[in-house]
Amino acid sequence: MFKQARSASIAAAVGAVACALLFYSSQSDAAPLTWLAAVLTATMLRFALYHRFFTTDIRHYPQQYWLRRHAATAVLIGLSWGTLPLLPDADSPAFIHELATLVPGFVVMAAITSYGIYPGQFLVLLASTGLATITTSIYSNGWAGVSVLILFAIFGPIMALTAKRYGESLMQSIEARNQAAELVHELTATNSDLLHQNTLLARQRDLIEQEEALAQHVFRQLIIGGDHRLPGIHTWNQSMGTLSGDLTQTARGPAGQAYVFLGDFTGHGLPAALGALPASSVFLAMAGKGLSVDVIARELNNKLRQLLPVGYFCCAVLVELSADRRNLHVWNGGLPPVLIKRRGQPGYEKIASHSLPLGVVGNDEFEAAAQRRHLHPGDLLYAYTDGLTEAENFDGEMWGTARLETFLQRRDLPTPRLPSLIDAVLEHVNLAPPSDDISVVEIEATPIAASRADAA
């Protein structure tokens, strides 16, 4: 209010000078100059109040202290402007007499916006100006001055109501501005907090990525001990994330036999990969000693039963293939049926799951007996995890068992057929995100493979 009133006081002082010069030019006495001195004196007192307000710590005084002093200066300003009807003399032009009664009203109207949210201060100016103008008009003009009383009686309440509504509107605007400022402050604080949280999350993410990279490196180093270049044995593993819950291991026995372990651990990523570590260690150690599949299966079951928590297990296929690629021992615990494609014959010979997965029950309830088969040159064996047949495209269509079995029977496919199978599955999935780890093992029982095994 003080800032607005200071600007309005300057404008009023300029108007007072103009009025005084106009009145002085129309008459010979010095009354206009005396009136101007009174107005300027009241204005200077108000400016002294403004200067003190802006140069003093206002917290030293209560709000009412400043409002009372401002109201006192408003009374002085109103009284000085209200004496304007005393200036014209009998020889003054008619418009001078009219201006003398109208100008105080214009001054009061112009002051409405300068009092802001304090309409009481405006009422002080209105009352002092109105009373002084009415009194001096009646004194100077007699009963003709009653018209001024009527005008103020009509327009005074209107101006008071206008000042009140203006103050209310201004108060609402100030409250809205304060609310907006508080909202901006809250948003700024929230953004700062979010930025801090994002920074922490980024650091946590980097730490997790480093830990995953370390775990992936250790995982690869621990399972790399197998012989992944055994002739006639081909593998494919596609993980859902950085770490695979599927484990594919191949190893050569002391008599030239080939061992294959295909496992699908519960879950995905790091929890599933942790179960693969002891399984890999046990399998490679026992395969290196040339132990039978049933012995290896029993030891794997015992180890995983001890290490894995309840609800975690490993669906697996264990294969032992003789050095001449003729005699086959297969143990299947929980994985899809192993497919044996006989050369020149339609359909498949299947070795279905005949045992619970590894780590579910103790060895006293565990079925470790392996299935035995005889292979002929040109026969093919396929073992896979369910991620292969459940691989989905963007439409949610799975690759499926029927499609797999039909594809592998195509006569136009070269041997090994695994590369063609990989291309077909990836073409089906396209860019859809993987829903599970995929692992496939293809074993050829061919004279070429046998000769390579014998040569080794």
C-alpha positions, 0 to 999 in steps of 0.5 A: 500500500505504501508503494502505491500511495507514494506514487499517488501522492506524487501525482496528487502533488503535481495536480495540486500545483496545477490547480493552484496555478489555475486558480491563481491566474483567475484571481489576484490574491495569494490564497491559492499559494497558501492552499498549495503550501498546505497541500504540499506540507501534508504531502511532505509529512506523508513522504516522511512517513514513507521514508521512515517505513522503507528505511526501518525494520518494520518488525520493530513496530506492529502493523497498527502503528504504521496504519494509524500514522498513515491514517493521520496523514490521510486526514491532513491530505483530505482536509487540505483538498477539502478547503479548495472551495474557499479559494474562488472569489466573487470575480472568479469564472464559473468553471473555477467555482465548479472545479473547486467543488469537483476536484476533491471528489476526483482526488478521492476517486483517484485514490481508490487503487492506492489504498489496496487491501486497506479500505479503512484507510480510504474511508478516512480520506473519503470522510475527511475530504467529504466533510471538509468539502461540504463544510467549505462549500456551504460556507462559501456558497451558502445554501448552494453548497448543499448540492455538494452534500447531495453529491457526496451522499450519493457517490460517497457510498459508491466509492466506499463500496468500490474501494472495498471490492477492489481491496477484496479482489486485490487480497484474492490476487495476493493470496493466489500469488502466495499460493502459486509461490508456495506451489512453486516452492513445493515443486522446486523442493520436490524436483530437488528431492526427485533429482537427489533420489534419481542420483541415488538410484543411478548410483545404485543401478551402476553398483548393481550393473557392476555386481552383475558384471562381476557375477557374470564373469565369475559364472562364465569362468566357473562353467567354462571348464567343460569341453564345448568343442566335442565333435557332433555335439552342438549347443545354443543358449539364449539368456533372458537377461545378463545371467542365464537360469539355464546351464548347458555343460559338455565334458569328455570322460576318461574313456572318450565318452561324451557327457552333456548336462542341460539344466533349467533352474527355478527363476531367472537371472542371478538367483537361478544362476547361483544354483548353476554354480555348484551343479556345474562343479559337481557335473564336471568333476564326476564326468571327468572321472567317467562315472555313470549318469545315475551316479551323477544325477544322484550326487547332483540331487543331493548337492542341490537339495542341501544348497537350494532353499525350499521351492528352488530346484533344477529340471535337467537332462543328463546324457552319456554317449559312448566314444563310438556314439552308439550307446546312449544313457539319458536321465530326464528329470522335469524337462520336455521329452528328449527327441531321437530322430532316427535316420530315414524314419518318420516321427521321433523316439521320445524319452520323457521325464521319468523323475522329479527335478534335482533338489526336490526330494532326498536321495531315498525318494529320488529316481536316478535310473537312466534310460538306455538307447542304441544309436545308429549312424545318422541319428540325431538327438535333441534336448531342450528347455521349455523356453524354446517351445514357449518363445513368443512373438509380439502377438503372444503366439508360442513357437510350440512343440508341434512346430518344433517337431515338424521343423526338425523333420524337414528333409531340406535342412543341412546337418547339423540342424541347430543353426537352421533352428536358431534362425527359425526361432529368432525369426518367429520371435522377431523383436519381442522381448524374451520371456524365458531362457532358451537352451538346446542341445543337438547330438549327431550319431554319425560315422564322422563324429565317431571317427573324430572321437576315436581320433581324439 
